[in-house]
Amino acid sequence: MTDGRSDLCDGRPDGGTAPDETRVLVLNPTSGTSAHVERIRTLAAQHGFTVQETEREGQAIELAAAAASDGASVVAAAGGDGTLNEVVRGLVAADALGDVVFGVIPAGTGNNFAGNVGIESVEHGFDVIEDGTERDIDLGFAGDRPFLNSCIGGLTAQASSETTSELKADLGVVAYVLTMFRTAVDFEGTRLRIETDETAERAWQGTAVLLLVGNGRRFPSRGQTQADVEDGLLDVAIIEKKPGSNLAGLARSTARERLLGADADHVTRVKTAGLTVRVLDDDPTTFSLDGEEVTARELAIEVSPASLRLRVGEGYEPHPEG
C-alpha cells in the first residue's frame, strides 16, 4: 500500500495539454444530468486525459479493458456507481487491477461510492486523481462479477430495476425509496439459505426482504455510510420477514433504518470474508451489484483484499468506527 503522491502527479497540466494515452477517462454522458458533460470534457482536457465516451450499456467495460490492455496507467470513470462498476469490470477482464490506478469522477445521481472515498464533486475528483493519497482497497466479488460498494438481493434490487431514469433525475436517491414502497405491496420476500465462511454450521435460513452485502457501503446506515474497505471483510445485513408482518410496513421500517439509523430486531448482521447464498424458491432472484444486475439461484460472494488501487480524498477514513 502506498500513501501520498506518486509519479503520476509529475507534469500536472495547468492550462491543458495534448491527450495522454496512458491517462484514459471513460465518460458516460447519460449518467446524472447532461449539465456535467461539457465540464468533464473541459477538465479532462486540462488534466491531459484521453476521453472515451460510452454510447450503450456495457460499453464502459470494453473501453476500460482496452485502455488497460493498451498500457494505460490511470483509468478513470465519470458517471454513477453503475459506470464505476463497469469500468472496474473492464480492469478485471484485462487482468490489470495491480497495474492501473482507478480514478473516480462522480457524475451520477447518488455517487455513493465516491462519497465513501472522500470525493465530493467532479472538480474534486480530478484534483484527487492528481494529488490524492493512494490506497489499495478491497474489492467484492459475486461469482466472477466485481462490486465496489454493495451486492443487494431482494426488495431493493427489484426496486432499483423498476426505478425510471426520469424519476432518478427528478428525485435522486429518494426515488429508490419511493419505488421500494410501491414494490413492497406485491413483494413476498425471498427464501434464502446463507452460509458464511466462518459459521457454515450455523447457516441463516428464512424469508428475507433484503440481503445487503457491503464492501465500501455499510448497511444499515448508522450515521456514517462508509464501511472499512481495507479490513478484508464484507458487512452483511439480512432483513428478515417475520411471520404475520406487514411487508409494506416492514419496508418502510427498513428504509427508515437505512436512512435514519433506527434499530430493528428483524436485522441480522455479520462480518465475513465470504458467504454463499442459495435461493430456496423455485425461481432465481436478482442481485444488484452497484446497480448492475445479475440473476442467480446460488451465488458465492467474497472479498478480494487490497486489490484495487485508487486515489482517495481527505474525507476518506481508512478504518471508520462502527
N, C-alpha and C positions, 0 to 999 in steps of 0.2 A: 504494500500500500504506500502511496506517495502523497504527502501533504505539501501544499504550497504550489508555486508556479512551476511550469515545465518549459521545455524548449519551444513548445508550440506558441508561447507568448512572444518570442523574439520576432522582431519585424512587424509588430502590430500596425495595421494600416490606420492612417489618420484621416485622410480625405478620400479614401477609396483607392483601389489598386486593381490590377488585372486579376481575373478569377484564378484561383489556385486549385488545380485538380486534386490536390491532396486534402482540401477542405471542402466538403460537399454538404449542402443543405437540401434535405428533402422537404419540400413545401406542399402541404395540402391546402389549396386555395379555397376549398369549400368548408374547412373547419371554422367553427365560431361564426364570425361575421366577415363579410368581404372587406370591411374597412381596414383590416390589418395587412392586406396582401401587399399593397404598394409600399407600405412602411417596411415590411420584412424584406422585400426586394432591395430597397434602398440600403438598409442596414447590412444586408448580406454583401452587397457590392462594396460598401465601405470597409467591411471586415475580410474582404478577399475570398468569399465563398463562391464556388460554382453552385448554382441553384438548379435543382431538378424538380419540376412540378408534376404532381400526380394528376391524372385525368380520369381515373377509375379506381374503384375499390380494390385493394390488394396490390396496387402498383408500387406503393412505397416499399413493400418487401423486395420487389425486383430491383428497384433503384438503389436501395441501401446495399443489397447483396452485390450488385455490380460495382458500386463505388468502393466497397471494401476489397473486392477481388482485384480491382484496378490499382490498389495501393494507397487508398485514402487513409490519412492518419486521424482525421476528425470527420465523423459523420453525424450531423445534427438533424433533428426532426422539428419541423414547425407545424403545429397542429394541436389537436386534443390528445387525450390519453390513448385513443384508438390508433392515431397516427404514430405516436411514440411506440406503441406496441408493434406495429407493422415494421417500423424501422429496426427495432431490436430483433424481430423475427428474421429480417434480412441479414443482420450481422451474424445471427446464429447459423443461418443457412450457408453463409460464406465461411463459417468456422473462424470468425475474426474477432471474437469477443476480447481476446487478450491483446489484440494488435491495434485496436481502434478506440479512440476517445469518443464517447457518446455525448452529444450536446442536446440540450432541451430548450426550445423556444416555445413558450406557452401561447398558443393561438386558438385554443378550443373554447368550449363552453364552461367546463368546470375546472380544467387544468389541475386536477387533484395531485398528480404525481409531482408536477413542477412545484407546487406549494410545499410538498413534503421534503423536497431537496433544496428549499430556500430560494427558489427562483420566482420573482414577483411580477415580471412583466416581459413583454417582447424585448424591450431595450435592455433590461437587466439580464435576460438570457444571453444576449450577445456579449455583454460585459463579463458574465460568469465564465463563458467559454474561453475568453482571453485571460482572465485574471483569477478565476475561482480556484479553490482548493480541490485537488484531485483525490477522489476516493475510489476504492474498489468495493462495490456494494453487491449484496445478494441478488440473485435473480430466481424467481419462482418458475417452475415448470409444471404444466398439467399435461401428462403424456410427453409428447415432443414439442409442445407449444409453450413458449415462454410468457411470463407476465411480470410486469414491473410492480404494479400496485396491488392487484387483487384478482382472485378467482371466486366467482359468486355463482351459486346454484340456487334455484328456487324462484321465489316471487320476484325478487329484484331483477334477476336475469330476464324473466318474462316481461316485466315492466320496461326494462331497458330496450328490449327488442320492439316494444309496441309504442315507444315514445317517438313522436314525429320530430323531424328536424325543425319544423316550424315552431313547435311547442318549446323545444330546447332553446331556439333562438330567442323566443319571447320571454321565457321564464328561467332559463339556466337550469341549475341542478334541481330547483323546486319542481321542474317538470317531471322528473323521475318519481318523486314522492307522490305527486298528484296521480300519475298513471298507476302507481303501485296501489293506491287506494281503490281505484276503479277495478284494477285487475283482481284485487283481493276478494271481490264478491263471488267470482266464479272459480277461484283457485282452491284446490282441495289439499294442497300440500304434496310433498314427495316422500315416499317411504324409502329410507336410506339405511345402509349399514356402513359405519365409518370406523375404520381401524387405523390407529396411529402407529408409527414405528415403535414407540416406547410402550404402548399399552394395548397391543393387539388382543391380549387375552381379556381385556375389559372393553370390548368394542361398544360403541354407541349405536343403538338401533331404535328407530322410531319414525314418526312423520315430521318432517322438517318444513317449516315455512321458508327458511333461509339457511343456506350454508355459506358462511363468509370466511374466506381464507385470505389473510392479508400478508403481503410481503412488505411493501412500503406503506400500506394503509393499515391502521389499527381499527378493529371492529369490536363492539360498537364504540362510537366516539365517547371519550371521557375528557372533554376539553380539548386535548390535542389529538389530531388525527394521525400524526406520523408514528409509525411503528419503528422499532430498531431494525434497520435494514442491513446491519452488519453483524448480527448475532448468530447467523446460520440457522434461524428458526422461523417458522411461519406462525402467525397469530390466527387461531381458528376460533370461530364462534358459531354455534349451532342454535338457531332459533326454533324451538320445538312447538308444535301444535299440541296443546293439551286437550284431553278428552272433554267434549262439551264446550270448548272455547269458541267464541265468535271470531272467525278468521279475519274479517274486515277490521274488527276492533283490535285484534292482536297485531295486525299490520300497522295500524295507527300507533299502537304502543311501541312496536319495534322501530318505526320511523322516528318517534319522539326520542327513544333511547339513543338512536344513532346520531340525531341532530342535537339533542339537549343533554345527554349523559345520564338520563334516569335509569335506575336499575330495574331488572325484571327477573323473576325466578324461573322463567322458561328459557333462559340463555345458558348454554354450556360452553365454557371457554377452556382452551388448552393451547399450549405452545408445543410445537413439534417440528422435527426436521422433515417429516414426510407423513403422508396419510393415503389410504386407499378408500375411495368412495364407490360403493356398489348401490345401484338403483334397484329396489325390490319391486317396483311397479312393472307392469307389462311393457310400457313404452320407455324409451330412453329419456333423459332430461337434458335441458340446455344449460350450459355453464357459460358465464360471461368472463372473459379474460381481458381486463382493462377495456371492456366494452365490445370486444371481439368474441363472437360466439363459437362454441364447439358443442356438439351433441354426442352424448355417450351413455352407455349403460354402466360402464366401470371406468374409473379414472384414477390413475396414480398421480398424486400431487407431491412434489418435493422441492427442496430449495437447493440451488447451486451457489455455495458460499463464495463471496468476494470475486464474482466472475464478470461483472460489468464495470468498466472504467468510465467515470463521468466527472464533470466539474460541478461543484455544489456552491450555493450561495451562503452568505454569512448566517442566515437564519436556520440552516440545517444543523440538526443535533445528532451527532454520531450515535449516542446512546440515550434517547429520551426516556424520561421516567414513565413508568406505567401508571 
